[in-house]
């Protein structure tokens, strides 16, 4: 991730480092990786991705987070699982943090649900 961030001009590097720190605050147990050639945070699976482009920060919190925060994202260009935060506007770091927190809760719920369903198949027959 350091090498990815280092490849950008100072003003973009500053934004990317702040995104990175924001994600770490919201998901301290997540680990850093590069997947799909972009920075990714992993927590039992892909948590969120982000990337810098010429005119915007791409943030990829999954379709469920896009749906959950649809009202707050109304002023931004979104797609199924992505958001574009233009560099000529303030980056909404508090919103990014809330979306990451949502994803952490979602991942924790998915992990718990998988654990519960995995145990069900073993019960019943002795």
Secondary structure, DSSP 8 states (H G I E B T S, - for coil): -HHHHHTS-HHHHHHHHHHHHHHHHH-TT-EEEEETTEEEEESSSEEEEEEE-SSEEEEE--HHHHHHTTTTTTTSEE-SS-EEEETTS---HHHHHHHHHHHHHHHHHHHHHHHHHHHHTTSS--
